[in-house]
Amino acid sequence: MRVMVTGHRGYIGTVLVDRIKQAGHAVVGVDTELYEDCTFGGKKEVGIATINKDIRELSPADLEGIEAIAHLAGICNDPLGDLLPETTYDINHAATVRLAKIAKTSGVRRFVFSSSCSVYGAAGQDWIDERSVPNPITPYGLSKWRAELDLRKLADDRFSPVFLRSATAYGFSPRIRFDLVLNNLTAHAFTSGKVLLKSDGMSWRPIVHIEDIGRAFVAALEAPVDTVHNEIFNVGITTENYRIREIAEIVEETVPGSRVEFAAGAGPDKRTYRVDCSKISRLLPKFRPQWTARRGARELYNRYSEHGLLLEDFEGARYQRLAYLQSLMARGAIDENLRWVVSIGNLDIGSDQSPNTALLDDIS
């Protein structure tokens, strides 16, 4: 199968490409290289055909010979969505639907959409599953939900959209993000000795390793059409739902000499949801997740040790998506629509830009 992966040079994409190739499929990548300067402690993938285009600019000619699309590209979290709500809707919703329409007319039969459990928003304490009514409370979550609604309308006997609502991601990647809860807390503990919580830690989150997200994509790409046609799957493991403070305790137990602390003014987070992930395990037997929070914390600690993560790396802009894009906009490299104005090669993006740390507790 010839699979197009949009956003293939991002945090998840760099890992997903290898997994799709290992499954025996050809990959065509699409990326604007927005995070070209954000590679940490690892090599980027090589040896695949690449289209250096914004997904908003893709044409039918770009999809020639493509049999399936794994659509990752987009605004990736709540703080970015809050900063640029209209751009978030433009990319995550409008551009996604536009691409799907082009794919359908071009003969692409399967469209696997990277959605998010953020669509559940303020779900409260009760367990929720794919039949639960979404309650997105941020532009990011709402953009994903709107995209799902419009993609579902395109489904027919020639075009099968599949919706993967991934839990909050974690795990090591060449395009590491430190604005994700387990990555963030482990990095904070490793570089400062503090497992620092920015909220009261009582909200619930499902979490999932990026390698397991990759396994879900491969399973969705390879499954019989009758199994996945227009279906929604929560991606994760039901037992991997935690209160944020429980994740912090796991990190404290993993990183020698670290201790849990609460930032001044830490209060409740209204984003809270406990997600049942039994459907994907039941219907997609090829999806065999292998990671838990404890194993993931150990991996992160070992990789941070291996690559010598420094406090200035962790606190700098390079690996925090919000702060990094703000630094590009401040330099005039990109505009507020996240389109390039100057080449990345003409920039000097150092690690001395401090992110808005109030937003870095449990971003999904």
C-alpha positions in Angstrom: 0.0 0.0 0.0 1.2 3.5 -0.8 0.4 5.7 2.2 0.6 9.4 2.5 1.6 10.7 6.0 0.9 14.3 6.5 3.0 16.0 9.2 5.5 13.2 8.9 8.4 15.2 10.4 6.5 16.0 13.6 6.5 14.4 17.1 4.4 11.5 16.2 5.1 11.4 12.4 8.8 10.7 12.8 7.9 7.5 14.7 4.9 6.6 12.6 6.8 6.6 9.3 9.2 3.9 10.5 6.3 1.7 11.8 4.4 2.0 8.5 7.6 1.1 6.6 8.2 -1.9 8.9 4.7 -3.1 8.1 5.8 -3.3 4.4 4.1 -0.2 3.0 5.5 2.6 0.9 5.4 6.1 2.5 5.0 9.6 1.0 5.5 12.3 3.5 4.0 15.8 3.5 5.5 18.5 5.8 6.3 22.2 5.7 9.3 21.6 8.0 7.9 24.1 10.5 9.9 22.2 13.2 13.1 21.7 11.2 15.2 23.2 14.0 13.6 21.1 16.7 15.4 17.8 16.4 16.7 16.4 19.7 18.9 13.5 20.4 17.9 11.4 17.4 18.0 11.1 13.6 15.1 12.1 11.3 13.9 9.5 8.9 15.4 9.2 5.4 14.6 7.4 2.2 11.0 8.3 1.6 9.4 10.5 -1.0 8.6 13.9 0.5 6.3 16.7 -0.6 7.4 20.0 1.1 3.9 21.7 1.1 1.4 23.1 3.5 -1.6 20.7 3.6 -3.7 23.8 2.7 -1.9 23.8 -0.7 -2.1 20.2 -1.7 -3.5 19.4 -5.1 -4.9 16.3 -6.8 -1.6 15.8 -8.6 0.1 15.4 -5.2 -2.1 12.4 -4.4 -1.4 10.5 -7.6 -0.9 6.8 -6.8 -1.8 7.3 -3.1 -4.0 4.5 -1.7 -4.5 5.7 1.9 -3.7 8.8 4.0 -2.6 9.0 7.6 -3.5 12.6 8.4 -1.5 13.9 11.3 -0.7 17.5 10.2 -2.3 20.3 12.2 -2.3 22.6 15.2 -1.3 20.1 18.0 -2.5 21.3 21.3 -4.8 23.5 23.4 -2.4 26.4 24.1 -1.7 26.9 20.4 -5.4 26.7 19.6 -6.1 29.3 22.3 -3.4 31.6 20.8 -4.5 31.2 17.2 -8.1 30.0 17.2 -9.0 31.0 13.6 -5.8 29.5 12.2 -6.6 26.3 14.2 -10.0 26.0 12.6 -8.5 26.8 9.2 -5.9 24.0 9.5 -7.5 21.4 11.7 -11.0 21.6 10.3 -11.2 23.3 6.9 -7.9 22.1 5.5 -8.6 18.6 6.7 -12.0 18.4 5.0 -10.5 20.0 1.8 -7.8 17.3 1.8 -10.3 14.5 2.3 -12.5 15.8 -0.6 -9.4 15.9 -2.9 -8.5 12.4 -1.7 -12.0 11.1 -2.4 -12.0 12.4 -6.0 -8.5 11.1 -6.5 -9.4 7.6 -5.7 -7.9 7.4 -2.2 -10.0 4.8 -0.4 -9.0 5.2 3.2 -8.5 8.3 5.3 -7.2 7.8 8.8 -7.7 11.0 10.8 -5.6 11.8 13.8 -8.3 13.1 16.2 -8.0 13.5 19.9 -9.6 12.6 23.2 -9.6 16.4 23.7 -13.0 16.3 22.0 -14.4 14.9 25.3 -13.3 18.1 27.0 -15.0 18.6 30.4 -16.5 15.0 30.7 -16.3 14.8 34.5 -15.6 11.7 36.5 -17.7 9.2 34.6 -16.2 6.8 32.1 -16.7 7.7 28.5 -16.4 5.8 25.2 -16.9 6.4 21.5 -20.7 6.6 21.9 -20.4 9.4 24.5 -21.4 12.9 23.3 -18.2 15.1 22.9 -17.9 18.2 24.9 -14.9 20.1 23.5 -14.1 23.3 25.5 -11.1 24.6 23.5 -10.6 25.7 19.9 -8.2 22.7 19.5 -10.8 20.2 20.7 -13.6 21.9 18.8 -11.6 21.9 15.6 -11.0 18.2 15.8 -14.7 17.5 16.5 -15.9 19.7 13.6 -13.5 17.9 11.3 -14.9 14.5 12.4 -18.5 15.7 11.7 -17.7 16.8 8.2 -15.5 13.9 7.3 -18.2 11.5 8.3 -20.5 13.0 5.7 -18.0 12.1 3.0 -18.1 8.4 3.7 -19.5 6.1 1.0 -18.7 2.8 -0.7 -15.6 4.5 -2.3 -14.2 6.4 0.6 -13.7 5.3 4.2 -12.7 7.8 6.8 -11.5 6.3 10.2 -11.2 8.4 13.3 -8.4 7.7 15.9 -9.0 9.7 19.1 -5.7 9.4 20.7 -5.1 9.8 24.4 -2.5 12.3 25.6 0.7 11.3 23.9 4.1 10.6 25.5 7.4 9.0 24.6 10.7 9.8 23.0 10.9 11.1 19.5 13.5 12.9 17.4 11.0 15.8 17.4 10.4 15.6 21.2 7.8 17.8 22.8 8.2 18.8 26.4 4.7 20.3 26.5 3.1 16.9 27.1 2.4 15.8 30.6 4.6 12.7 31.1 7.4 14.1 28.9 7.2 17.4 30.7 7.1 16.1 34.3 10.0 13.7 33.7 12.1 16.4 32.0 11.4 18.8 34.9 12.4 16.1 37.4 15.5 15.1 35.5 16.8 18.7 35.1 15.7 20.3 38.3 14.8 17.6 40.8 11.2 18.9 40.9 8.1 17.1 39.5 6.3 20.4 39.2 2.5 20.5 38.8 0.8 23.6 37.5 -2.7 22.4 38.5 -4.0 20.7 41.6 -3.4 17.4 39.7 -6.9 16.0 40.3 -8.1 16.0 36.6 -8.2 12.7 34.8 -6.2 11.9 31.6 -5.8 8.8 29.4 -2.2 8.6 28.2 -0.6 6.6 25.3 2.9 6.1 24.0 3.6 7.4 20.5 4.7 3.9 19.4 1.3 2.6 20.3 -0.3 5.4 18.4 1.7 4.2 15.5 0.4 0.7 16.0 -3.1 2.0 16.0 -2.6 3.7 12.6 -1.1 0.6 11.0 -4.0 -1.5 12.3 -6.5 1.1 11.0 -4.8 1.2 7.6 -4.7 -2.6 7.2 -8.1 -3.6 8.7 -11.0 -4.8 6.5 -13.1 -1.9 5.3 -16.2 -3.2 7.0 -14.4 -3.1 10.4 -13.2 0.5 10.2 -15.5 2.3 7.7 -16.6 5.6 9.3 -15.7 4.3 12.8 -14.3 6.1 15.8 -11.7 4.5 18.0 -10.2 5.7 21.3 -6.5 5.0 21.1 -4.9 3.9 24.3 -5.4 1.3 27.1 -8.3 1.6 29.5 -6.1 0.9 32.5 -3.8 3.8 31.4 -6.1 6.5 32.8 -4.6 8.6 35.6 -5.1 11.6 37.7 -2.3 14.1 36.9 -0.9 13.8 40.4 -0.7 10.0 39.9 1.5 10.5 36.9 3.6 12.9 38.9 4.0 10.2 41.6 5.2 7.7 39.0 7.8 10.2 37.8 8.9 10.8 41.4 9.4 7.1 41.8 11.4 6.9 38.5 13.7 9.8 38.7 16.2 9.5 41.6 16.2 12.3 44.1 13.1 14.0 42.6 10.0 15.2 44.5 6.5 16.4 43.7 5.9 20.1 44.1 2.9 22.3 43.2 3.4 25.7 41.5 2.1 28.8 43.2 -1.6 29.2 42.4 -2.0 25.6 41.2 -5.8 25.1 40.9 -8.3 22.8 39.2 -8.2 22.1 35.5 -11.7 21.8 34.0 -10.4 19.5 31.3 -10.9 16.0 32.7 -12.0 12.7 31.1 -11.6 9.0 31.7 -11.7 7.1 28.5 -12.6 3.5 27.7 -10.4 2.1 25.0 -11.8 -1.4 24.8 -13.4 -1.0 21.3 -10.0 -0.7 19.5 -8.7 -3.8 21.2 -11.8 -5.7 20.3 -12.2 -4.7 16.7 -8.6 -4.2 15.7 -6.7 -7.3 17.0 -3.5 -6.1 15.3 -3.4 -3.2 17.7 -1.3 -4.6 20.6 -0.2 -1.7 22.8 3.0 -2.4 24.7 3.6 0.7 26.9 2.5 1.8 30.3 3.2 5.1 32.1 5.9 3.5 34.3 7.7 2.0 31.4 7.4 5.3 29.5 8.8 7.3 32.4 11.8 4.9 32.6 12.3 5.3 28.8 12.2 9.1 29.0 14.6 9.1 32.0 17.1 6.9 30.2 16.9 8.8 27.0 17.3 12.2 28.8 20.3 10.7 30.5 21.7 9.3 27.3 21.4 12.7 25.5 22.4 14.9 28.4 19.2 16.9 28.6 19.9 20.3 30.2 17.6 22.7 32.0 18.1 25.3 29.4 17.0 22.8 26.7 13.9 21.9 28.6 12.9 25.4 29.6 13.8 26.9 26.1 11.5 27.5 23.2 12.9 24.9 20.9 10.9 21.9 22.2 7.8 23.7 23.4 5.5 24.1 20.4 3.7 27.2 21.6 6.9 29.0 22.6 8.7 27.9 19.5 6.1 29.2 17.1 5.8 32.4 19.1 9.6 32.9 18.6 9.3 32.3 14.9 6.5 34.8 14.7 8.5 37.4 16.7 11.4 37.0 14.3 9.1 37.4 11.3 9.8 33.9 10.0 6.1 32.9 9.9 2.9 34.8 9.9 -0.1 34.3 12.2 -1.5 31.8 9.7 1.7 29.7 10.3 2.9 30.2 6.7 6.6 30.7 6.1 7.8 34.2 5.4 11.6 33.5 5.5 13.6 30.2 5.3 14.4 28.4 8.5 18.0 28.4 7.3 18.2 32.1 7.8 17.1 31.9 11.5 18.9 31.3 14.7 16.4 29.8 17.1 18.3 29.3 20.3 17.2 27.7 23.5 17.0 30.9 25.5 13.4 31.7 24.9 11.2 30.9 28.0 7.9 29.3 27.3 4.6 30.2 29.0 5.0 27.6 31.7 1.6 28.1 33.0 0.4 26.1 30.0 2.7 23.1 30.3 1.0 20.7 32.8 -1.2 18.3 31.0 -1.4 19.3 27.4 -2.9 16.7 25.1 
